[in-house]
Amino acid sequence: MPNRLRKQTVILTLVSALGVAAAVASFRVMTDFYLEQTAQRADNTLGLAVTALKGQLDRYRQLPDLLAAQQNIQMLAGNPDDPVRIAQMDAYLKTTAEVLEASDIYIMRTDGTTISASNYDLPTSFVGENFAYRPYFIDAIGTGRGQFFGLGTTSLRRGYYYSADIQTDTGTAGVIALKVDVEAIESAWHGADYEIVVTDPSGIVFMSGRPDWLFSALLPLTDERLVRTQATRRYADADLTELPLLRSETRRGRALMTLVRSGPNIEYLVASEAMPEADWTVQVLVDTGPARLQARVAVAITLLAFSLSVAGMLLWLQRRAALRERQSHQREVQEQLERRVTQRTQDLAVVNDQLQREVAERRSTEVQLRKTQTDLIQAAKLAALGQMSAELSHEFNQPLAALRSFIESAQTLITRGRIADAAQYLQRIDGLTERMTAISRHLSSFARKPGEQLTDVPLAEVITDALALLDWRIRADGVEIVQDVPPLTVHGGRVRLQQVLVNVIANALDAMEDRPTRRLTIRAEASGDQIRLTLRDTGIGVPDTIRARIFDPFFSTKGVGRGLGLGLSISYNIIKDFGGELAIATIDGGAEVTIWLKQHIGGQ
């Protein structure tokens, strides 16, 4: 036993040493991996930022040349002391700056003095200011075009300046400059989990999502750099400071920059790209803290998995030592278990047979229930037809009497040789016959026993059939029908849906019998994959006291002999079978029935 314990201790020590070495190597690999992922994200962000900056600046690059070519600007430059022209030009430049979304547009003499500006009416007006020291003025006078970025000495707002010389017949008469406000671009950088900075050739931060970094240097502020910056007054009188930075690299050569501060230092992974056309360098700084944390978490998980593996190995060794003692007991237990399994299998077979019989009985009951429901639906339809029999008899007797009269008149006219007059009576006979055929067709369709399969049904056609079936009563009661039903297709059964509509419309007609205004409004609209069908009458509405029972079987508020109380109950279940909903509410004194049905869209 001591030898076995000593052997296990040696194995455990070797495995632990191997695990520590693997953890150290894993930490380096995972750190490199997550830092490289961070670098790729920084590169992508940098590309987007550079593209956005180039696009914004390119919008304004050619504008000074176009403005300098305008005749009114050239005339002012040639006659810079004309107060009328100056006033007109101030207003023109203000309007032009607003249209172009430029910060400022201004015109200078050849000595650098501003004579007209778009901000002429502001406290920070450029009028009267001399910008001869600015490189964009010097370059425009010397080469015809200039550009520069810096902090405005008058407005104290950062901007990018484009300029062009104004040529007249006598030569260069002045310079026009356009200032682009960079703060609008910079505002999109706030709140991100990375920092974007734009620096000048001296490494001084000109744009940043961190306002506290502005005018701070990422490179040492040498005397040469300070002199060069002060000569152009690029940053006016702003205080220039150096950010306390430490620079290093990843193992794969990616630049790192550590910001030293009073609290915990922050290490950034740096991706940079030069913009020579703007004299800028754009840098994206991404905090490496999350990447290093991910690496530590990955190593911790690896160590945990390794520890669990070692613990599992020790447990396996312990269990192996006791295995031989337990084998005989396990065999005995296994035999006992097999006997129990055999007995349990027999019990489960008996229970399975019982369940199969119960399933068969429930299926049979379900089939019988569905047949009973179908028979009940058919009985309700036949009962409705029975209630309509007297009125339908009148609908048939009236045309039959007219047919008899028209036939006798036609026979008399034919006997007298008046064939043309007899033909008119025959046309009337044909119209009455078509009317009786339509009534018979609707009655036959309504009385037909519905099938079980759901199909795609044109909603407008079913509504038309239901209204035609009750047309005799609608006309007799003087009910106005208002329809707003677009061509929609629903998923359901045509005959059963027609029965639902007949039940609902018939109830609406009953409710409006004694009302002075009789109007039934039918509307349908699509909402997603559903169709909402509403039928609103001007009847007496549904009292709150009976609304909860309105869909109960055999519940009716009508008198004896006017219904079985099954119409709404059957209609509710039919719509449920279609996968829809049916609801009733009282609106403006009348009842509104809302039916939700599934919409058929294309081939779906």
C-alpha positions, 0 to 999 in steps of 0.5 A: 500500500505505501508503494502504491501511494508513493507511485500515485504521488510521483505521477500527480507531481509530474502531471501538475508540473506538466499542467503548469507548463501547458498553462504558461504556454497556453496563456501566451498563445491565447493572448496572441490570438485575442490581441490579433482579433483585436487588431483585426477589429481595429484595422476594420474600424480604421478603414471605415474611419479613413473612408468617412474622413476622405468622403467628408473632405472631398465634398468641399475640396473643389468648392473654393475654385467654383466660388472663385470663378463666380463673377460677383465674387471676382467683381468684389475682389476687384473693387473691395471698398464698395459697401453695397457689394460687400453687404450683398456678398455677406448675405450671399456667402451666409446663404451659400454656407448654409446650403453647403453646410460649411462652417464659414466662407470668407473673402480676403484681400491680397494682404490677407484682410477679410472684406466679406464673410458668411459670419459677418453678423456674429460676434466672432465675425471674420470681417476685418481680421487678417489671415495672411499668416495662415498657410492656406492663404499663402499657398492660394496666393502662391500656387492658386490653391491651399488647404490647412487645418487648425483651431480658428484664432477668432472662433476658437473652433477647429476646422479644415480650410480650403482656399483658392485665389480670385483671378480678375483681368488684372491678376490675383485680386484676393483669396476665398476660403471655406472652413469645414467644421470637423466637430460634426464628424467627431461627434460620431466617435463618442461612446464607442468601445474604441478611440479614434484620434487624428494627429498632425505631422507633429503628433498633436491630437487634432480630432478625438472622441476624447475631448480631454485628449485634444491638443495633446501630443502622442509624440515628444514636443520638441522645440522644432515641432513647437516652432513649426506649430506656432509659426502657423498658429495652427492651434491659436493660443491653446496649451499643448501638452504631452500625453504620458505614454509608453510604447511597445509591441505584441509578439506579432509586431502590432503597436501597443501604447500604454497611457500612464495615469494616476489610476490603473494604466490603460494599454491600447492596441494601435492601428494607424493610417496616413492621409497625405492628402489631408496631412493627417495620421488617423489612429484607432486605439482599442483597449487591450484589457478585454483581450487579455481578460479573455486570454486569462479566462481561457487559461483559467478554463483550461486549468480548471479542465486540467484539474478536473481531469487530474481529479478524475484520474485520481478518482479512477485509480481509487475506484480501480483499487476497489473494483475487484472487491465489488465485482462479485457484489455487482454480479449479484446485483446485476442478476437481481436487476435483470430479474426485476427488469424482466418483471417490469418489462412484463408489467409495462407490456400489460400497461402498454396494451391498456394504453393502446386500447384507451387510445383506440377508444379515444380516437373512436370517441373523437371521430364520433364527436366530430360526426356528432358536431357535423350532424349538429351543424347540419341540423342547425342549418336545416333548422334555419332553412325551416325558419326561412321556409315561409319567406322562401315560399313567398320568394318562389310564389311571387315569381311563379305567379308572375311567370303564369301571367307573363306566359298567358300574355305571351301566348295571346300576343303570339296568337295575334302575331305580335312576336316582338311584344311576346319576346319582351315577355319571354325576356321577363320570364327568363329573368324570373327563371334566373332569379329562382335558379339563383335562390335554389342554388344558394339554398342547395349550397347552404344545405350541403353537408360540408367536407372535412378538408380545409382549402383556400376560400375567396372571402368576398365570394362567400360573403356574396353567397351569404347575402344572396341567401338572405337577400329576401329578408334584407330587402323586406326589412329595408336593411342597407348593406355597406361593404368594404371587402378587398379580394382576399383569400382565407384558409377554411371550408367554404360551406362552413364559413358561409354558414357562420356568415349566415348565422351572424347576418341573420342575428344582425337582421333580428337585432335591427327589426325594430330599429329606425336605422337599419345598416349592416357594415361588412369590412375586411382587412389584412394584418400580417398573415391574418384577415380581420373581418368585422360585421357591425349592425345598428341593432340593440347590441349585446348586454354585458349580462349575457356576453359571457354566455353568448357562445354557450350551446342552446343559449338564446335571447329570441322567443320560442320557435325562433332558433335553437340557440346553437348558431353562435356556438356552432359558428364559434367552434367552426372558426376555431377549427379554421385556426381563427377567433370569433368575438362580439362587442357592443360599439355605438349601441350596436353589435360588432362581430369580429372574425380573425381568419388565416390569410392565404398568401401566394403558394403558402 
